[in-house]
Amino acid sequence: VEYVRICDAYGRGFFFIPGTDTCVRIGGLVRADYGFVPEQDRFGETAGTRATTVVIPARTLSDPQGGSIIVPAQTVTITSATPGIPALDGFGNRNVVSVKDAQHTIGWEARARITFDARTQTSWGVVQTAARLRMSRQTGVFSNADTTTATSTGAGVTLEAAFIRFAGFTFGASRDNFAMMPSLTYGAGHWGSFANGAKQIAYTHSFGGGFSATIAVQDLIDTQANAFQVDGSVPGTARYVYNSAPNLVGRLDFTQGWGAISVAGAVAQVSASNNNNIGGSSGGAIPANFYSERETVWAATIGATFNLPMLARGSKLYLTAAYADGMTEYTTNWTSFKSSAYARDVGGFVMNHPSVVFEGSGTTSRIETVKSWNLAALLEHYWTPQYRSVVWGSYGQLDAPITASNRAWNGTTGFGDAKVWNVGTNFAWLPTRDFEIGVEVIYARVEQDVRAGLATSNGREINGLPLVSREKDSNVTGRLRVERSF
């Protein structure tokens, strides 16, 4: 009889597979999440053609020759055939309609994760093979951020990671090499974070003295924010965005006893066309008016970690900042799984901002990039080994390209400049190792320019009334989490 032997070369939990020299660790996680979103306003309108009557009050204007001119009150009818274009009010104070939900929303999620990690020592170093599988069921706001479908349910199985690591190389799906911040929040901060990592070929070299460098070729689709499809002549006409080149990521890390500093950069190429039959791949002819565009997008980030033993053992401060030109996913993180509820949490008028906008027709077609940046800080503090607090704040800002900002807002075909920030805290009790019971509260706020109608000659107003308004909303959300890993 061959007994299972403990393998302590790679850490806790490893044992030798009987009859081999391979060490393996089998682990997992079970998590229960319960969320609450208070009643709040939504901004929007019903789709359909309608005529809006706008009453312009009497005004007194200055006469260039001196004196004044009195303009009498006017009644103007504005007809809109574009679904969802918000109406102007009679005084120009608000360009979108606020609708009270008159209900609170809750969310439920049960999650399980299974992990495998096998390692074998060779004459060229350790070869590691790892995989992580996630299964979950969700209801309510955890399943769908839209207030109108907050009773929806969902379930699924996801491959979070599957990679082979050998001689400094990583092959498969592993952690995105651009990400800096740890997963210590139950909700979301505004920074790049991807639960499923990215498929990649990466090489990491250690120079000694705490310095290391990584170069990676990653699957752009795993982290890319969906391109916003806009047609300059017909609003909402579908365009096709293609994965034409991988995402190249470079990273430098410097680690010491006091903490670590990291810098990273990413560059990729996006392409788009007006037809999904490029090259006649499905047997059809290339249309006479076929056109396509390509654009290079990039992002850069810096992050730092400071160990704070003077506060308590295990306490740390994390800082990060990033700028992106056409890679919104690495700054504001609105398309990440963790922030899917933002449309619900902070008003519903904030859409998932894309990375690029495709606009135009024929020789006038072009790809416009969304510029964005972020700042974030997170403090992890242990009051005792059994009690931990996390406090964080983050800020993100986006500059909308001309095409998107000139489109009337309806939640799908236009958006303006936006600012978003949040502060949050969670408190956790750890009765024993790898077991956590915690509560979290987040205050989130957004401000976004919203265009109430189609562009006019001066691009700012219709018959003297504001065409673009700065809409603001905020909300406080809460979550309870019970989690055990093994």
Secondary structure, 3 states (H helix, E strand, C coil): CCCCCECCCCCCCCEECCCCCEEEEEEEEEEEEEEEECCCEEECCCCCCEEEEEEECCEEEECCCCCEEEECCEEEEEEECCCCCCCCCCCCCCCCCEEECCCCEEEEEEEEEEEEEEEEEECCEEEEEEEEEEEEEEEECCCCCCHHHCCCEEEEEEEEEEEEEECCEEEEEECCCCCCCCCCCCCCCCCCCCCCCEEEEEEEEEEECCEEEEEEEECHHHCCCCCEECCCCCCCCCCEEECCCCEEEEEEEEEECCEEEEEEEEEEEEEEECCCCHHHCCCCCCCCCCCEEEEEEEEEEEEEEEECCCCCCCCEEEEEEEEEECCHHHCCCCCCHHHCCHHHHCCCCCCCCCCEEEECCHHHCEEEECEEEEEEEEEEEEEECCEEEEEEEEEEEEECCHHHHCCCCCCCCCCCCEEEEEEEEEEEECCCCCEEEEEEEEEEEEEEEEECCCCCCCCCEECCEECEEEEEEEEEEEEEEEEEEC
